[in-house]
Amino acid sequence: MSEDIKRIISGYMRELKDPRIDGGNMLTVVRCDVARDGSFCRVYISSFEGLDRAKEAVKGFQSASGLIKREISNVLGLRKCPELKFVADDSIEHSAQISKRLKELVPDEDEEEQEGNE
């Protein structure tokens, strides 16, 4: 059920008109954790623009949670939708920093070929 909720929120965020969400540009739903009884769902939101942008988007998601819950209920055919709690996450920014550091450590193949030709 958590993957279904993640997919629904990811698709629906492009339709939300809140300027804090900005149509889902540069935002990602990282994961959803649904309680065993299905009464609560924690949704992790991350942004390529950093943690501050994700925190701002979370405020927009909180204000649109009623619309999102209705969409989840309609698509999944649930009588009672889980209570949604949106949490800012910096995992995308963190992985981008790791990737950048790895690229700095490993020389490019083009540079190796140029050194080999000299």
C-alpha positions, -999 to +999 in steps of 0.1 A: +000+000+000+029+024+007+041+021-029+006+028-042+004+059-020+038+071-032+028+067-068-005+085-063+011+115-045+039+117-071+014+119-099-010+142-081+016+168-071+019+180-106-018+191-105-015+210-072-015+247-077+002+257-044+033+279-052+053+261-024+049+229-043+053+245-078+038+216-097+063+191-083+093+206-101+125+194-085+105+175-058+104+138-052+085+115-029+113+095-015+092+069+004+060+063+024+058+045+056+023+032+064+014+020+099+004-017+102-032-008+109-033+016+079-043+046+100-012+067+096+013+073+067+045+093+069+055+107+035+091+118+029+096+147+005+130+156-009+141+184-033+171+188-056+173+224-044+180+214-008+164+208+026+150+243+029+131+239-003+118+205+009+106+221+041+087+247+022+071+221+000+060+201+031+040+231+042+023+231+009+016+194+011+002+198+046-023+224+034-033+202+004-035+170+025-073+169+023-073+168-015-045+142-016-063+120+009-095+121-012-075+112-043-058+083-025-092+071-013-108+073-047-079+055-065-074+027-040-111+024-031-105+029+006-133+038+030-108+055+054-076+070+041-045+070+064-037+103+081-008+118+061+022+134+078+047+150+054+084+151+064+112+170+047+141+147+037+175+156+023+184+123+008+185+136-028+208+165-019+230+141+001+233+116-028+242+144-052+270+155-029+283+120-027+282+116-064+301+149-068+328+138-044+331+104-062+336+122-095+363+144-079+381+113-067+379+092-099+396+108-129+376+110-161+384+087-189+389+116-212+417+130-189+433+095-188+433+092-226+449+127-229+476+118-204+483+085-222+487+102-256+513+127-243 
